[in-house]
């Protein structure tokens, strides 16, 4: 799932080399942290949060296939 989020984020960003995706797990929930350049954060979130909601939906589908729970945060 980390690779999926990283792939999508790098395609959206003007500065893909500054995209950093890390993951941590606690209490059975995998949390994916997405860090981007300041000028790319707006692209990651989108108008009214539509882009990040779509990224989260894709991550949830991928996680459901493997029977896990996932959360995506933009830092």
PDB file of N, CA, C, O and CB in Angstrom:
ATOM      1  N   UNK A   1       0.812  -1.184   0.000  1.00  0.00           N
ATOM      2  CA  UNK A   1       0.000   0.000   0.000  1.00  0.00           C
ATOM      3  C   UNK A   1       0.861   1.255   0.000  1.00  0.00           C
ATOM      4  O   UNK A   1       0.504   2.272  -0.595  1.00  0.00           O
ATOM      5  CB  UNK A   1      -0.927  -0.006   1.188  1.00  0.00           C
ATOM      6  N   UNK A   2       1.995   1.167   0.674  1.00  0.00           N
ATOM      7  CA  UNK A   2       2.919   2.300   0.676  1.00  0.00           C
ATOM      8  C   UNK A   2       3.337   2.628  -0.754  1.00  0.00           C
ATOM      9  O   UNK A   2       3.402   3.796  -1.136  1.00  0.00           O
ATOM     10  CB  UNK A   2       4.163   1.996   1.550  1.00  0.00           C
ATOM     11  N   UNK A   3       3.619   1.595  -1.539  1.00  0.00           N
ATOM     12  CA  UNK A   3       4.059   1.797  -2.922  1.00  0.00           C
ATOM     13  C   UNK A   3       2.948   2.420  -3.762  1.00  0.00           C
ATOM     14  O   UNK A   3       3.215   3.248  -4.632  1.00  0.00           O
ATOM     15  CB  UNK A   3       4.508   0.464  -3.545  1.00  0.00           C
ATOM     16  N   UNK A   4       1.707   2.024  -3.503  1.00  0.00           N
ATOM     17  CA  UNK A   4       0.571   2.580  -4.234  1.00  0.00           C
ATOM     18  C   UNK A   4       0.430   4.070  -3.961  1.00  0.00           C
ATOM     19  O   UNK A   4       0.294   4.862  -4.893  1.00  0.00           O
ATOM     20  CB  UNK A   4      -0.721   1.850  -3.856  1.00  0.00           C
ATOM     21  N   UNK A   5       0.462   4.454  -2.703  1.00  0.00           N
ATOM     22  CA  UNK A   5       0.331   5.866  -2.330  1.00  0.00           C
ATOM     23  C   UNK A   5       1.498   6.673  -2.892  1.00  0.00           C
ATOM     24  O   UNK A   5       1.306   7.784  -3.387  1.00  0.00           O
ATOM     25  CB  UNK A   5       0.265   6.021  -0.792  1.00  0.00           C
ATOM     26  N   UNK A   6       2.695   6.122  -2.816  1.00  0.00           N
ATOM     27  CA  UNK A   6       3.878   6.812  -3.332  1.00  0.00           C
ATOM     28  C   UNK A   6       3.782   6.999  -4.838  1.00  0.00           C
ATOM     29  O   UNK A   6       4.122   8.067  -5.346  1.00  0.00           O
ATOM     30  CB  UNK A   6       5.152   6.037  -2.978  1.00  0.00           C
ATOM     31  N   UNK A   7       3.329   5.987  -5.559  1.00  0.00           N
ATOM     32  CA  UNK A   7       3.171   6.062  -7.009  1.00  0.00           C
ATOM     33  C   UNK A   7       2.203   7.180  -7.397  1.00  0.00           C
ATOM     34  O   UNK A   7       2.502   7.986  -8.279  1.00  0.00           O
ATOM     35  CB  UNK A   7       2.676   4.717  -7.563  1.00  0.00           C
ATOM     36  N   UNK A   8       1.054   7.227  -6.742  1.00  0.00           N
ATOM     37  CA  UNK A   8       0.044   8.244  -7.046  1.00  0.00           C
ATOM     38  C   UNK A   8       0.565   9.634  -6.714  1.00  0.00           C
ATOM     39  O   UNK A   8       0.412  10.559  -7.511  1.00  0.00           O
ATOM     40  CB  UNK A   8      -1.255   7.967  -6.271  1.00  0.00           C
ATOM     41  N   UNK A   9       1.178   9.791  -5.547  1.00  0.00           N
ATOM     42  CA  UNK A   9       1.665  11.098  -5.102  1.00  0.00           C
ATOM     43  C   UNK A   9       2.741  11.644  -6.031  1.00  0.00           C
ATOM     44  O   UNK A   9       2.745  12.833  -6.350  1.00  0.00           O
ATOM     45  CB  UNK A   9       2.207  11.002  -3.683  1.00  0.00           C
ATOM     46  N   UNK A  10       3.651  10.781  -6.463  1.00  0.00           N
ATOM     47  CA  UNK A  10       4.732  11.240  -7.344  1.00  0.00           C
ATOM     48  C   UNK A  10       4.194  11.679  -8.699  1.00  0.00           C
ATOM     49  O   UNK A  10       4.758  12.577  -9.324  1.00  0.00           O
ATOM     50  CB  UNK A  10       5.774  10.134  -7.532  1.00  0.00           C
ATOM     51  N   UNK A  11       3.111  11.059  -9.160  1.00  0.00           N
ATOM     52  CA  UNK A  11       2.526  11.446 -10.444  1.00  0.00           C
ATOM     53  C   UNK A  11       1.799  12.783 -10.350  1.00  0.00           C
ATOM     54  O   UNK A  11       1.683  13.492 -11.349  1.00  0.00           O
ATOM     55  CB  UNK A  11       1.565  10.367 -10.933  1.00  0.00           C
ATOM     56  N   UNK A  12       1.314  13.134  -9.171  1.00  0.00           N
ATOM     57  CA  UNK A  12       0.587  14.387  -8.976  1.00  0.00           C
ATOM     58  C   UNK A  12       1.508  15.582  -8.722  1.00  0.00           C
ATOM     59  O   UNK A  12       1.147  16.720  -9.024  1.00  0.00           O
ATOM     60  CB  UNK A  12      -0.373  14.240  -7.825  1.00  0.00           C
ATOM     61  N   UNK A  13       2.679  15.330  -8.176  1.00  0.00           N
ATOM     62  CA  UNK A  13       3.560  16.393  -7.684  1.00  0.00           C
ATOM     63  C   UNK A  13       4.382  17.055  -8.789  1.00  0.00           C
ATOM     64  O   UNK A  13       4.748  16.425  -9.781  1.00  0.00           O
ATOM     65  CB  UNK A  13       4.490  15.836  -6.639  1.00  0.00           C
ATOM     66  N   UNK A  14       4.659  18.341  -8.587  1.00  0.00           N
ATOM     67  CA  UNK A  14       5.598  19.065  -9.445  1.00  0.00           C
ATOM     68  C   UNK A  14       7.031  18.726  -9.065  1.00  0.00           C
ATOM     69  O   UNK A  14       7.933  18.787  -9.901  1.00  0.00           O
ATOM     70  CB  UNK A  14       5.365  20.584  -9.348  1.00  0.00           C
ATOM     71  N   UNK A  15       7.239  18.370  -7.809  1.00  0.00           N
ATOM     72  CA  UNK A  15       8.560  18.012  -7.289  1.00  0.00           C
ATOM     73  C   UNK A  15       8.508  16.586  -6.732  1.00  0.00           C
ATOM     74  O   UNK A  15       8.513  16.401  -5.515  1.00  0.00           O
ATOM     75  CB  UNK A  15       9.023  19.024  -6.186  1.00  0.00           C
ATOM     76  N   UNK A  16       8.457  15.579  -7.608  1.00  0.00           N
ATOM     77  CA  UNK A  16       8.304  14.201  -7.124  1.00  0.00           C
ATOM     78  C   UNK A  16       9.481  13.702  -6.291  1.00  0.00           C
ATOM     79  O   UNK A  16       9.330  12.759  -5.514  1.00  0.00           O
ATOM     80  CB  UNK A  16       8.111  13.281  -8.290  1.00  0.00           C
ATOM     81  N   UNK A  17      10.639  14.317  -6.442  1.00  0.00           N
ATOM     82  CA  UNK A  17      11.801  13.886  -5.666  1.00  0.00           C
ATOM     83  C   UNK A  17      11.653  14.233  -4.189  1.00  0.00           C
ATOM     84  O   UNK A  17      12.369  13.679  -3.356  1.00  0.00           O
ATOM     85  CB  UNK A  17      13.069  14.519  -6.221  1.00  0.00           C
ATOM     86  N   UNK A  18      10.738  15.138  -3.850  1.00  0.00           N
ATOM     87  CA  UNK A  18      10.539  15.539  -2.453  1.00  0.00           C
ATOM     88  C   UNK A  18       9.404  14.780  -1.770  1.00  0.00           C
ATOM     89  O   UNK A  18       9.085  15.049  -0.612  1.00  0.00           O
ATOM     90  CB  UNK A  18      10.262  17.020  -2.382  1.00  0.00           C
ATOM     91  N   UNK A  19       8.806  13.850  -2.469  1.00  0.00           N
ATOM     92  CA  UNK A  19       7.740  13.043  -1.879  1.00  0.00           C
ATOM     93  C   UNK A  19       8.368  11.990  -0.968  1.00  0.00           C
ATOM     94  O   UNK A  19       9.280  11.268  -1.371  1.00  0.00           O
ATOM     95  CB  UNK A  19       6.863  12.373  -2.986  1.00  0.00           C
ATOM     96  N   UNK A  20       7.870  11.913   0.256  1.00  0.00           N
ATOM     97  CA  UNK A  20       8.329  10.903   1.207  1.00  0.00           C
ATOM     98  C   UNK A  20       7.109  10.185   1.767  1.00  0.00           C
ATOM     99  O   UNK A  20       6.175  10.813   2.265  1.00  0.00           O
ATOM    100  CB  UNK A  20       9.180  11.543   2.354  1.00  0.00           C
ATOM    101  N   UNK A  21       7.134   8.880   1.677  1.00  0.00           N
ATOM    102  CA  UNK A  21       6.031   8.073   2.192  1.00  0.00           C
ATOM    103  C   UNK A  21       6.607   7.092   3.205  1.00  0.00           C
ATOM    104  O   UNK A  21       7.495   6.301   2.886  1.00  0.00           O
ATOM    105  CB  UNK A  21       5.275   7.320   1.034  1.00  0.00           C
ATOM    106  N   UNK A  22       6.098   7.152   4.416  1.00  0.00           N
ATOM    107  CA  UNK A  22       6.521   6.226   5.462  1.00  0.00           C
ATOM    108  C   UNK A  22       5.278   5.549   6.019  1.00  0.00           C
ATOM    109  O   UNK A  22       4.158   6.032   5.850  1.00  0.00           O
ATOM    110  CB  UNK A  22       7.321   6.959   6.592  1.00  0.00           C
ATOM    111  N   UNK A  23       5.496   4.437   6.678  1.00  0.00           N
ATOM    112  CA  UNK A  23       4.361   3.741   7.270  1.00  0.00           C
ATOM    113  C   UNK A  23       4.706   3.274   8.670  1.00  0.00           C
ATOM    114  O   UNK A  23       5.855   2.963   8.983  1.00  0.00           O
ATOM    115  CB  UNK A  23       3.936   2.554   6.401  1.00  0.00           C
ATOM    116  N   UNK A  24       3.692   3.236   9.490  1.00  0.00           N
ATOM    117  CA  UNK A  24       3.832   2.727  10.853  1.00  0.00           C
ATOM    118  C   UNK A  24       2.553   1.962  11.179  1.00  0.00           C
ATOM    119  O   UNK A  24       1.504   2.178  10.572  1.00  0.00           O
ATOM    120  CB  UNK A  24       4.092   3.893  11.894  1.00  0.00           C
ATOM    121  N   UNK A  25       2.671   1.073  12.145  1.00  0.00           N
ATOM    122  CA  UNK A  25       1.503   0.271  12.510  1.00  0.00           C
ATOM    123  C   UNK A  25       1.321   0.296  14.008  1.00  0.00           C
ATOM    124  O   UNK A  25       2.267   0.096  14.770  1.00  0.00           O
ATOM    125  CB  UNK A  25       1.643  -1.179  12.010  1.00  0.00           C
ATOM    126  N   UNK A  26       0.088   0.546  14.421  1.00  0.00           N
ATOM    127  CA  UNK A  26      -0.239   0.485  15.836  1.00  0.00           C
ATOM    128  C   UNK A  26      -1.690   0.040  15.976  1.00  0.00           C
ATOM    129  O   UNK A  26      -2.566   0.479  15.230  1.00  0.00           O
ATOM    130  CB  UNK A  26      -0.003   1.860  16.531  1.00  0.00           C
ATOM    131  N   UNK A  27      -1.922  -0.828  16.932  1.00  0.00           N
ATOM    132  CA  UNK A  27      -3.256  -1.342  17.236  1.00  0.00           C
ATOM    133  C   UNK A  27      -3.930  -1.955  16.010  1.00  0.00           C
ATOM    134  O   UNK A  27      -5.146  -1.850  15.852  1.00  0.00           O
ATOM    135  CB  UNK A  27      -4.126  -0.231  17.798  1.00  0.00           C
ATOM    136  N   UNK A  28      -3.151  -2.589  15.149  1.00  0.00           N
ATOM    137  CA  UNK A  28      -3.699  -3.271  13.985  1.00  0.00           C
ATOM    138  C   UNK A  28      -4.048  -2.382  12.812  1.00  0.00           C
ATOM    139  O   UNK A  28      -4.611  -2.858  11.826  1.00  0.00           O
ATOM    140  CB  UNK A  28      -4.892  -4.001  14.380  1.00  0.00           C
ATOM    141  N   UNK A  29      -3.725  -1.094  12.895  1.00  0.00           N
ATOM    142  CA  UNK A  29      -4.023  -0.155  11.805  1.00  0.00           C
ATOM    143  C   UNK A  29      -2.710   0.333  11.212  1.00  0.00           C
ATOM    144  O   UNK A  29      -1.850   0.853  11.922  1.00  0.00           O
ATOM    145  CB  UNK A  29      -4.888   1.052  12.309  1.00  0.00           C
ATOM    146  N   UNK A  30      -2.568   0.162   9.919  1.00  0.00           N
ATOM    147  CA  UNK A  30      -1.393   0.643   9.195  1.00  0.00           C
ATOM    148  C   UNK A  30      -1.623   2.110   8.849  1.00  0.00           C
ATOM    149  O   UNK A  30      -2.608   2.446   8.190  1.00  0.00           O
ATOM    150  CB  UNK A  30      -1.122  -0.212   7.902  1.00  0.00           C
ATOM    151  N   UNK A  31      -0.719   2.985   9.290  1.00  0.00           N
ATOM    152  CA  UNK A  31      -0.822   4.406   8.999  1.00  0.00           C
ATOM    153  C   UNK A  31       0.257   4.776   7.995  1.00  0.00           C
ATOM    154  O   UNK A  31       1.440   4.520   8.220  1.00  0.00           O
ATOM    155  CB  UNK A  31      -0.695   5.257  10.293  1.00  0.00           C
ATOM    156  N   UNK A  32      -0.153   5.378   6.888  1.00  0.00           N
ATOM    157  CA  UNK A  32       0.773   5.815   5.848  1.00  0.00           C
ATOM    158  C   UNK A  32       0.872   7.328   5.942  1.00  0.00           C
ATOM    159  O   UNK A  32      -0.131   8.035   5.847  1.00  0.00           O
ATOM    160  CB  UNK A  32       0.304   5.357   4.415  1.00  0.00           C
ATOM    161  N   UNK A  33       2.103   7.822   6.132  1.00  0.00           N
ATOM    162  CA  UNK A  33       2.358   9.260   6.248  1.00  0.00           C
ATOM    163  C   UNK A  33       2.918   9.751   4.919  1.00  0.00           C
ATOM    164  O   UNK A  33       3.917   9.228   4.424  1.00  0.00           O
ATOM    165  CB  UNK A  33       3.346   9.578   7.429  1.00  0.00           C
ATOM    166  N   UNK A  34       2.271  10.751   4.353  1.00  0.00           N
ATOM    167  CA  UNK A  34       2.666  11.313   3.069  1.00  0.00           C
ATOM    168  C   UNK A  34       3.199  12.719   3.301  1.00  0.00           C
ATOM    169  O   UNK A  34       2.488  13.593   3.796  1.00  0.00           O
ATOM    170  CB  UNK A  34       1.475  11.324   2.066  1.00  0.00           C
ATOM    171  N   UNK A  35       4.465  12.925   2.935  1.00  0.00           N
ATOM    172  CA  UNK A  35       5.072  14.251   3.048  1.00  0.00           C
ATOM    173  C   UNK A  35       5.409  14.742   1.648  1.00  0.00           C
ATOM    174  O   UNK A  35       5.942  13.999   0.824  1.00  0.00           O
ATOM    175  CB  UNK A  35       6.349  14.222   3.956  1.00  0.00           C
ATOM    176  N   UNK A  36       5.086  16.013   1.395  1.00  0.00           N
ATOM    177  CA  UNK A  36       5.323  16.598   0.079  1.00  0.00           C
ATOM    178  C   UNK A  36       5.868  18.006   0.259  1.00  0.00           C
ATOM    179  O   UNK A  36       5.789  18.585   1.342  1.00  0.00           O
ATOM    180  CB  UNK A  36       4.021  16.613  -0.774  1.00  0.00           C
ATOM    181  N   UNK A  37       6.422  18.545  -0.820  1.00  0.00           N
ATOM    182  CA  UNK A  37       6.891  19.929  -0.804  1.00  0.00           C
ATOM    183  C   UNK A  37       5.693  20.838  -0.522  1.00  0.00           C
ATOM    184  O   UNK A  37       4.554  20.505  -0.849  1.00  0.00           O
ATOM    185  CB  UNK A  37       7.586  20.312  -2.161  1.00  0.00           C
ATOM    186  N   UNK A  38       5.966  21.969   0.079  1.00  0.00           N
ATOM    187  CA  UNK A  38       4.897  22.892   0.477  1.00  0.00           C
ATOM    188  C   UNK A  38       3.983  23.255  -0.695  1.00  0.00           C
ATOM    189  O   UNK A  38       2.765  23.319  -0.534  1.00  0.00           O
ATOM    190  CB  UNK A  38       5.499  24.163   1.072  1.00  0.00           C
ATOM    191  N   UNK A  39       4.563  23.491  -1.864  1.00  0.00           N
ATOM    192  CA  UNK A  39       3.742  23.878  -3.017  1.00  0.00           C
ATOM    193  C   UNK A  39       2.981  22.699  -3.622  1.00  0.00           C
ATOM    194  O   UNK A  39       2.081  22.910  -4.435  1.00  0.00           O
ATOM    195  CB  UNK A  39       4.616  24.513  -4.082  1.00  0.00           C
ATOM    196  N   UNK A  40       3.316  21.470  -3.248  1.00  0.00           N
ATOM    197  CA  UNK A  40       2.608  20.292  -3.748  1.00  0.00           C
ATOM    198  C   UNK A  40       1.509  19.809  -2.806  1.00  0.00           C
ATOM    199  O   UNK A  40       0.691  18.975  -3.194  1.00  0.00           O
ATOM    200  CB  UNK A  40       3.587  19.175  -3.986  1.00  0.00           C
ATOM    201  N   UNK A  41       1.476  20.311  -1.592  1.00  0.00           N
ATOM    202  CA  UNK A  41       0.475  19.849  -0.633  1.00  0.00           C
ATOM    203  C   UNK A  41      -0.941  20.113  -1.123  1.00  0.00           C
ATOM    204  O   UNK A  41      -1.840  19.301  -0.906  1.00  0.00           O
ATOM    205  CB  UNK A  41       0.688  20.521   0.712  1.00  0.00           C
ATOM    206  N   UNK A  42      -1.135  21.234  -1.774  1.00  0.00           N
ATOM    207  CA  UNK A  42      -2.453  21.556  -2.324  1.00  0.00           C
ATOM    208  C   UNK A  42      -2.886  20.557  -3.381  1.00  0.00           C
ATOM    209  O   UNK A  42      -4.064  20.213  -3.473  1.00  0.00           O
ATOM    210  CB  UNK A  42      -2.449  22.952  -2.912  1.00  0.00           C
ATOM    211  N   UNK A  43      -1.934  20.092  -4.179  1.00  0.00           N
ATOM    212  CA  UNK A  43      -2.244  19.083  -5.194  1.00  0.00           C
ATOM    213  C   UNK A  43      -2.607  17.754  -4.545  1.00  0.00           C
ATOM    214  O   UNK A  43      -3.470  17.035  -5.049  1.00  0.00           O
ATOM    215  CB  UNK A  43      -1.057  18.896  -6.148  1.00  0.00           C
ATOM    216  N   UNK A  44      -1.961  17.422  -3.442  1.00  0.00           N
ATOM    217  CA  UNK A  44      -2.240  16.160  -2.761  1.00  0.00           C
ATOM    218  C   UNK A  44      -3.618  16.178  -2.103  1.00  0.00           C
ATOM    219  O   UNK A  44      -4.291  15.149  -2.032  1.00  0.00           O
ATOM    220  CB  UNK A  44      -1.163  15.874  -1.713  1.00  0.00           C
ATOM    221  N   UNK A  45      -4.028  17.337  -1.629  1.00  0.00           N
ATOM    222  CA  UNK A  45      -5.310  17.449  -0.942  1.00  0.00           C
ATOM    223  C   UNK A  45      -6.443  17.687  -1.945  1.00  0.00           C
ATOM    224  O   UNK A  45      -7.496  17.056  -1.847  1.00  0.00           O
ATOM    225  CB  UNK A  45      -5.265  18.588   0.095  1.00  0.00           C
ATOM    226  N   UNK A  46      -6.240  18.579  -2.896  1.00  0.00           N
ATOM    227  CA  UNK A  46      -7.258  18.855  -3.903  1.00  0.00           C
ATOM    228  C   UNK A  46      -8.353  19.767  -3.379  1.00  0.00           C
ATOM    229  O   UNK A  46      -8.423  20.063  -2.186  1.00  0.00           O
ATOM    230  CB  UNK A  46      -7.862  17.565  -4.393  1.00  0.00           C
ATOM    231  N   UNK A  47      -9.197  20.200  -4.285  1.00  0.00           N
ATOM    232  CA  UNK A  47     -10.315  21.066  -3.896  1.00  0.00           C
ATOM    233  C   UNK A  47     -11.278  20.275  -3.034  1.00  0.00           C
ATOM    234  O   UNK A  47     -11.725  19.188  -3.399  1.00  0.00           O
ATOM    235  CB  UNK A  47     -11.042  21.643  -5.141  1.00  0.00           C
ATOM    236  N   UNK A  48     -11.586  20.847  -1.882  1.00  0.00           N
ATOM    237  CA  UNK A  48     -12.482  20.240  -0.901  1.00  0.00           C
ATOM    238  C   UNK A  48     -12.023  18.845  -0.477  1.00  0.00           C
ATOM    239  O   UNK A  48     -12.828  18.035  -0.016  1.00  0.00           O
ATOM    240  CB  UNK A  48     -13.887  20.165  -1.465  1.00  0.00           C
ATOM    241  N   UNK A  49     -10.708  18.564  -0.637  1.00  0.00           N
ATOM    242  CA  UNK A  49     -10.155  17.294  -0.194  1.00  0.00           C
ATOM    243  C   UNK A  49     -10.469  16.113  -1.089  1.00  0.00           C
ATOM    244  O   UNK A  49     -10.338  14.964  -0.668  1.00  0.00           O
ATOM    245  CB  UNK A  49     -10.636  17.004   1.154  1.00  0.00           C
ATOM    246  N   UNK A  50     -10.879  16.381  -2.310  1.00  0.00           N
ATOM    247  CA  UNK A  50     -11.304  15.300  -3.200  1.00  0.00           C
ATOM    248  C   UNK A  50     -10.157  14.370  -3.589  1.00  0.00           C
ATOM    249  O   UNK A  50     -10.362  13.161  -3.698  1.00  0.00           O
ATOM    250  CB  UNK A  50     -11.929  15.879  -4.448  1.00  0.00           C
ATOM    251  N   UNK A  51      -8.966  14.903  -3.799  1.00  0.00           N
ATOM    252  CA  UNK A  51      -7.836  14.073  -4.221  1.00  0.00           C
ATOM    253  C   UNK A  51      -7.393  13.158  -3.086  1.00  0.00           C
ATOM    254  O   UNK A  51      -7.204  11.961  -3.304  1.00  0.00           O
ATOM    255  CB  UNK A  51      -6.660  14.952  -4.687  1.00  0.00           C
ATOM    256  N   UNK A  52      -7.225  13.690  -1.891  1.00  0.00           N
ATOM    257  CA  UNK A  52      -6.794  12.850  -0.774  1.00  0.00           C
ATOM    258  C   UNK A  52      -7.865  11.823  -0.422  1.00  0.00           C
ATOM    259  O   UNK A  52      -7.545  10.716   0.010  1.00  0.00           O
ATOM    260  CB  UNK A  52      -6.468  13.714   0.452  1.00  0.00           C
ATOM    261  N   UNK A  53      -9.132  12.183  -0.606  1.00  0.00           N
ATOM    262  CA  UNK A  53     -10.207  11.209  -0.374  1.00  0.00           C
ATOM    263  C   UNK A  53     -10.105  10.065  -1.373  1.00  0.00           C
ATOM    264  O   UNK A  53     -10.335   8.908  -1.019  1.00  0.00           O
ATOM    265  CB  UNK A  53     -11.595  11.886  -0.477  1.00  0.00           C
ATOM    266  N   UNK A  54      -9.763  10.378  -2.616  1.00  0.00           N
ATOM    267  CA  UNK A  54      -9.606   9.328  -3.632  1.00  0.00           C
ATOM    268  C   UNK A  54      -8.402   8.443  -3.320  1.00  0.00           C
ATOM    269  O   UNK A  54      -8.473   7.223  -3.471  1.00  0.00           O
ATOM    270  CB  UNK A  54      -9.453   9.953  -5.035  1.00  0.00           C
ATOM    271  N   UNK A  55      -7.299   9.049  -2.886  1.00  0.00           N
ATOM    272  CA  UNK A  55      -6.112   8.275  -2.515  1.00  0.00           C
ATOM    273  C   UNK A  55      -6.441   7.356  -1.345  1.00  0.00           C
ATOM    274  O   UNK A  55      -6.047   6.190  -1.334  1.00  0.00           O
ATOM    275  CB  UNK A  55      -4.932   9.214  -2.152  1.00  0.00           C
ATOM    276  N   UNK A  56      -7.165   7.886  -0.360  1.00  0.00           N
ATOM    277  CA  UNK A  56      -7.555   7.074   0.794  1.00  0.00           C
ATOM    278  C   UNK A  56      -8.468   5.929   0.376  1.00  0.00           C
ATOM    279  O   UNK A  56      -8.340   4.816   0.886  1.00  0.00           O
ATOM    280  CB  UNK A  56      -8.250   7.941   1.847  1.00  0.00           C
ATOM    281  N   UNK A  57      -9.390   6.195  -0.549  1.00  0.00           N
ATOM    282  CA  UNK A  57     -10.304   5.148  -1.011  1.00  0.00           C
ATOM    283  C   UNK A  57      -9.534   4.017  -1.697  1.00  0.00           C
ATOM    284  O   UNK A  57      -9.827   2.842  -1.476  1.00  0.00           O
ATOM    285  CB  UNK A  57     -11.355   5.736  -1.973  1.00  0.00           C
ATOM    286  N   UNK A  58      -8.554   4.371  -2.527  1.00  0.00           N
ATOM    287  CA  UNK A  58      -7.739   3.349  -3.188  1.00  0.00           C
ATOM    288  C   UNK A  58      -6.937   2.546  -2.177  1.00  0.00           C
ATOM    289  O   UNK A  58      -6.808   1.329  -2.307  1.00  0.00           O
ATOM    290  CB  UNK A  58      -6.799   3.992  -4.205  1.00  0.00           C
ATOM    291  N   UNK A  59      -6.399   3.223  -1.170  1.00  0.00           N
ATOM    292  CA  UNK A  59      -5.636   2.529  -0.133  1.00  0.00           C
ATOM    293  C   UNK A  59      -6.536   1.593   0.665  1.00  0.00           C
ATOM    294  O   UNK A  59      -6.121   0.494   1.032  1.00  0.00           O
ATOM    295  CB  UNK A  59      -4.957   3.538   0.804  1.00  0.00           C
ATOM    296  N   UNK A  60      -7.770   2.027   0.936  1.00  0.00           N
ATOM    297  CA  UNK A  60      -8.710   1.182   1.673  1.00  0.00           C
ATOM    298  C   UNK A  60      -9.065  -0.072   0.877  1.00  0.00           C
ATOM    299  O   UNK A  60      -9.185  -1.156   1.447  1.00  0.00           O
ATOM    300  CB  UNK A  60      -9.981   1.970   2.009  1.00  0.00           C
ATOM    301  N   UNK A  61      -9.233   0.071  -0.431  1.00  0.00           N
ATOM    302  CA  UNK A  61      -9.540  -1.087  -1.274  1.00  0.00           C
ATOM    303  C   UNK A  61      -8.373  -2.064  -1.276  1.00  0.00           C
ATOM    304  O   UNK A  61      -8.568  -3.272  -1.144  1.00  0.00           O
ATOM    305  CB  UNK A  61      -9.867  -0.643  -2.715  1.00  0.00           C
ATOM    306  N   UNK A  62      -7.153  -1.536  -1.426  1.00  0.00           N
ATOM    307  CA  UNK A  62      -5.972  -2.399  -1.414  1.00  0.00           C
ATOM    308  C   UNK A  62      -5.821  -3.089  -0.061  1.00  0.00           C
ATOM    309  O   UNK A  62      -5.442  -4.259  -0.002  1.00  0.00           O
ATOM    310  CB  UNK A  62      -4.707  -1.587  -1.739  1.00  0.00           C
ATOM    311  N   UNK A  63      -6.111  -2.380   1.015  1.00  0.00           N
ATOM    312  CA  UNK A  63      -5.996  -2.957   2.354  1.00  0.00           C
ATOM    313  C   UNK A  63      -7.071  -4.007   2.588  1.00  0.00           C
ATOM    314  O   UNK A  63      -6.808  -5.026   3.227  1.00  0.00           O
ATOM    315  CB  UNK A  63      -6.091  -1.862   3.419  1.00  0.00           C
ATOM    316  N   UNK A  64      -8.255  -3.779   2.091  1.00  0.00           N
ATOM    317  CA  UNK A  64      -9.350  -4.730   2.285  1.00  0.00           C
ATOM    318  C   UNK A  64      -9.041  -6.066   1.620  1.00  0.00           C
ATOM    319  O   UNK A  64      -9.436  -7.120   2.119  1.00  0.00           O
ATOM    320  CB  UNK A  64     -10.658  -4.159   1.731  1.00  0.00           C
ATOM    321  N   UNK A  65      -8.335  -6.020   0.494  1.00  0.00           N
ATOM    322  CA  UNK A  65      -7.965  -7.260  -0.190  1.00  0.00           C
ATOM    323  C   UNK A  65      -7.061  -8.126   0.677  1.00  0.00           C
ATOM    324  O   UNK A  65      -7.122  -9.354   0.616  1.00  0.00           O
ATOM    325  CB  UNK A  65      -7.271  -6.949  -1.514  1.00  0.00           C
ATOM    326  N   UNK A  66      -6.220  -7.479   1.489  1.00  0.00           N
ATOM    327  CA  UNK A  66      -5.312  -8.236   2.343  1.00  0.00           C
ATOM    328  C   UNK A  66      -5.838  -8.363   3.779  1.00  0.00           C
ATOM    329  O   UNK A  66      -5.142  -8.877   4.654  1.00  0.00           O
ATOM    330  CB  UNK A  66      -3.942  -7.576   2.351  1.00  0.00           C
ATOM    331  N   UNK A  67      -7.060  -7.896   4.013  1.00  0.00           N
ATOM    332  CA  UNK A  67      -7.670  -8.035   5.331  1.00  0.00           C
ATOM    333  C   UNK A  67      -7.094  -7.116   6.387  1.00  0.00           C
ATOM    334  O   UNK A  67      -7.081  -7.463   7.568  1.00  0.00           O
ATOM    335  CB  UNK A  67      -7.537  -9.428   5.790  1.00  0.00           C
ATOM    336  N   UNK A  68      -6.621  -5.960   5.986  1.00  0.00           N
ATOM    337  CA  UNK A  68      -6.014  -5.009   6.928  1.00  0.00           C
ATOM    338  C   UNK A  68      -6.804  -3.708   6.936  1.00  0.00           C
ATOM    339  O   UNK A  68      -7.677  -3.486   6.097  1.00  0.00           O
ATOM    340  CB  UNK A  68      -4.532  -4.735   6.559  1.00  0.00           C
ATOM    341  N   UNK A  69      -6.480  -2.853   7.904  1.00  0.00           N
ATOM    342  CA  UNK A  69      -7.059  -1.508   7.961  1.00  0.00           C
ATOM    343  C   UNK A  69      -5.925  -0.525   7.703  1.00  0.00           C
ATOM    344  O   UNK A  69      -4.797  -0.732   8.152  1.00  0.00           O
ATOM    345  CB  UNK A  69      -7.765  -1.226   9.354  1.00  0.00           C
ATOM    346  N   UNK A  70      -6.227   0.533   6.986  1.00  0.00           N
ATOM    347  CA  UNK A  70      -5.200   1.508   6.637  1.00  0.00           C
ATOM    348  C   UNK A  70      -5.736   2.925   6.828  1.00  0.00           C
ATOM    349  O   UNK A  70      -6.936   3.182   6.729  1.00  0.00           O
ATOM    350  CB  UNK A  70      -4.723   1.301   5.183  1.00  0.00           C
ATOM    351  N   UNK A  71      -4.825   3.810   7.097  1.00  0.00           N
ATOM    352  CA  UNK A  71      -5.132   5.222   7.278  1.00  0.00           C
ATOM    353  C   UNK A  71      -4.059   6.009   6.544  1.00  0.00           C
ATOM    354  O   UNK A  71      -2.881   5.664   6.636  1.00  0.00           O
ATOM    355  CB  UNK A  71      -5.199   5.618   8.801  1.00  0.00           C
ATOM    356  N   UNK A  72      -4.436   7.062   5.815  1.00  0.00           N
ATOM    357  CA  UNK A  72      -3.474   7.874   5.067  1.00  0.00           C
ATOM    358  C   UNK A  72      -3.526   9.297   5.621  1.00  0.00           C
ATOM    359  O   UNK A  72      -4.586   9.921   5.669  1.00  0.00           O
ATOM    360  CB  UNK A  72      -3.782   7.855   3.520  1.00  0.00           C
ATOM    361  N   UNK A  73      -2.368   9.795   6.036  1.00  0.00           N
ATOM    362  CA  UNK A  73      -2.249  11.162   6.570  1.00  0.00           C
ATOM    363  C   UNK A  73      -1.302  11.973   5.708  1.00  0.00           C
ATOM    364  O   UNK A  73      -0.286  11.460   5.238  1.00  0.00           O
ATOM    365  CB  UNK A  73      -1.754  11.145   8.037  1.00  0.00           C
ATOM    366  N   UNK A  74      -1.636  13.249   5.497  1.00  0.00           N
ATOM    367  CA  UNK A  74      -0.740  14.170   4.810  1.00  0.00           C
ATOM    368  C   UNK A  74      -0.054  15.010   5.881  1.00  0.00           C
ATOM    369  O   UNK A  74      -0.716  15.721   6.637  1.00  0.00           O
ATOM    370  CB  UNK A  74      -1.512  15.073   3.771  1.00  0.00           C
ATOM    371  N   UNK A  75       1.268  14.928   5.942  1.00  0.00           N
ATOM    372  CA  UNK A  75       2.024  15.678   6.950  1.00  0.00           C
ATOM    373  C   UNK A  75       2.584  16.946   6.347  1.00  0.00           C
ATOM    374  O   UNK A  75       3.253  17.715   7.038  1.00  0.00           O
ATOM    375  CB  UNK A  75       3.159  14.823   7.534  1.00  0.00           C
TER     376      UNK A  75
END
